[in-house]
Amino acid sequence: MIGAYDRVKQAMMLESDRPHVFRQALLACRKGGTVSLAGVHGGYDDKIPLGALVNKALTVKSGQTHVQHYMQPLLEKIQNEDIDPSFVITHGLPLEDAPEAYETFLNKEDGCIKVVLKPHQTYQ
C-alpha cells in the first residue's frame, strides 16, 4: 500500500527520494541498532515509522559520501586488482544507447544495476 503511495507521489513529481528504503531499514534494524544514510538526499519524506525509531531506541546517522576522499585509493585498489567492482555492472552499451539505458536503469528493468557506456565501442 505504501509502495503505491510512493509511486504516485514520484509520478506527480512530489517526491524525489526513495523513502520506502529508509522505512524498511528502520523496521528491519535490531533494537538499539544504527541506521546509516549515506549519499545525497534532497526531498521531504513522509510515512516514516517514528514509533519503530523511538521504541527500538535506534540511532540514525547520515552524511554525504566523501567521493573525492576515497576516489584515488579505490582506483589504485582496482588497478592493482585488489578489488574487482565489475560484479555490479549488469549492462554494457555503446554511448548512443544512453537514453534507453537510462530508462532501463530508472525503471529497474532487466535486472539493471549499473550500466557502463563507452563511446566508439560496441558491446555484445
CORGILIN-V716968 format. One record per helix or strand of 2 or more residues. SS is the DSSP state (alpha for helix, beta for strand). FROM is the first residue (numbers start at 1). LEN is the number of residues. If there is no record, write none. Layout:
ss from len
SS FROM LEN
SS FROM LEN
This chain:
ss from len
alpha 2 10
alpha 19 10
beta 34 5
alpha 50 6
beta 59 5
alpha 67 13
alpha 85 4
beta 89 6
alpha 95 12
beta 114 5
